[in-house]
Amino acid sequence: MPYRKLSNKSSGPKATAWRWFSLYIRLRDALATTGSPEYCRCITCDVVKPSKDIQAGHMIPGRTGGILFDESIVFGQCSTCNEEGNGERQAFKRVMVERNGLEWYEMKEQARHTATKLGDFECKLIADEYRKKYKALRGKA
């Protein structure tokens, strides 16, 4: 049997970048929607839940490099909507079109098809940026 190196995707630079990005998004939206870091209002169902039950949900599916870390399309979303409701894409689209317009939405939809290679160096920069943003927001909470 040939030897295959197993990668640990949950601890690499991209995973670290995602953890800090997700923490920042959830804190940003908790403070914006409830004024408290303890609770957050889901972008799609409008229900207030404990922040620990909120995920960083993408308006557009795919999670490609072109949109993975785009904070203008990632918002606090309850796990029911994000996982069981497959992101509640229609509700998400409605909210975002109301906020930003259809032309903006279509531009972001196209960005999903932009192949962006995120290497370890880029992911470390992203992780550092969102760690700083998270800590700055946490200091205000």
C-alpha positions in Angstrom: 0.0 0.0 0.0 1.5 3.4 -1.0 2.3 5.9 1.6 0.0 9.0 1.7 0.6 12.0 3.8 -2.5 13.0 5.6 -3.1 16.7 5.9 -4.7 18.2 9.0 -7.0 20.7 7.4 -8.5 21.7 10.8 -5.2 23.1 12.0 -3.5 24.6 9.0 -3.1 28.3 8.1 -6.4 28.4 6.2 -8.3 26.9 9.1 -6.7 29.4 11.5 -7.6 32.2 9.2 -11.2 30.9 9.1 -11.4 30.6 12.9 -10.4 34.3 13.4 -12.6 35.5 10.5 -15.6 33.5 11.9 -15.0 34.8 15.4 -14.8 38.4 14.1 -18.0 38.1 12.0 -20.0 36.6 14.8 -18.9 39.2 17.3 -19.4 42.0 14.8 -23.0 40.9 14.1 -23.8 40.2 17.8 -22.8 43.7 18.7 -24.6 45.2 15.7 -27.8 43.3 16.1 -28.2 43.1 19.9 -25.5 45.4 21.4 -24.2 42.4 23.4 -21.5 39.8 22.6 -23.6 37.2 24.3 -26.5 37.2 21.7 -26.9 37.6 18.0 -29.8 38.0 15.6 -29.7 35.5 12.7 -29.5 37.4 9.3 -32.1 35.1 7.7 -34.7 34.1 10.3 -34.3 37.2 12.5 -34.3 35.1 15.7 -32.0 36.1 18.5 -29.9 33.3 19.8 -26.9 32.9 22.1 -23.8 33.7 20.2 -22.4 30.2 20.7 -25.3 29.0 18.5 -24.4 31.4 15.7 -22.2 30.6 12.7 -20.6 32.7 10.0 -22.9 32.1 7.1 -22.1 32.9 3.5 -24.7 34.7 1.3 -23.4 32.8 -1.7 -22.5 29.1 -1.5 -19.2 27.7 -2.7 -16.7 29.1 -0.2 -14.1 29.6 -3.0 -11.1 31.7 -2.3 -12.8 34.6 -4.1 -15.5 34.9 -1.5 -14.4 32.8 1.5 -13.1 35.8 3.4 -15.4 38.5 2.0 -16.9 40.1 5.1 -19.5 41.9 3.1 -21.3 38.6 2.3 -20.7 36.7 5.5 -23.0 37.3 8.5 -24.1 35.8 11.7 -26.5 33.0 10.9 -28.0 30.4 13.2 -27.0 26.8 12.7 -30.6 25.9 11.8 -30.6 28.3 8.8 -27.0 27.7 7.8 -26.8 24.0 8.0 -30.3 22.5 8.0 -31.7 25.3 5.8 -28.7 25.1 3.4 -27.9 28.7 4.1 -31.5 29.9 3.5 -30.2 31.4 0.3 -33.4 33.1 -0.8 -33.9 34.8 2.5 -30.2 35.8 2.6 -30.5 37.1 -1.0 -33.6 39.1 -0.2 -31.9 40.8 2.8 -28.8 41.6 1.0 -30.6 43.0 -2.1 -32.6 45.2 0.1 -29.4 46.5 1.8 -27.2 46.8 -1.3 -29.2 46.4 -4.5 -29.5 43.7 -7.2 -26.4 44.9 -9.1 -24.2 44.6 -6.0 -25.6 41.1 -5.4 -25.0 40.0 -9.0 -21.4 41.3 -8.8 -20.8 39.2 -5.6 -22.4 36.2 -7.3 -19.9 36.5 -10.1 -17.0 36.7 -7.7 -17.8 33.1 -6.6 -16.4 32.0 -10.0 -13.1 33.9 -9.5 -10.4 31.3 -8.8 -8.3 32.7 -6.0 -5.4 30.6 -4.7 -4.9 31.2 -1.0 -1.4 30.0 0.0 -0.1 29.6 3.6 1.4 33.1 3.5 -1.9 34.8 2.4 -3.9 32.8 5.0 -1.5 33.8 7.8 -2.0 37.5 6.8 -5.7 37.0 6.8 -5.6 35.3 10.2 -3.5 38.1 11.6 -5.9 40.8 10.2 -9.0 39.2 11.7 -7.3 38.4 15.0 -6.6 42.1 15.4 -10.1 43.1 14.3 -11.6 40.6 16.7 -9.5 41.7 19.6 -10.3 45.4 18.9 -14.0 44.7 18.8 -13.8 42.5 21.9 -12.2 45.4 23.7 -15.2 47.6 22.9 -17.7 45.0 24.0 
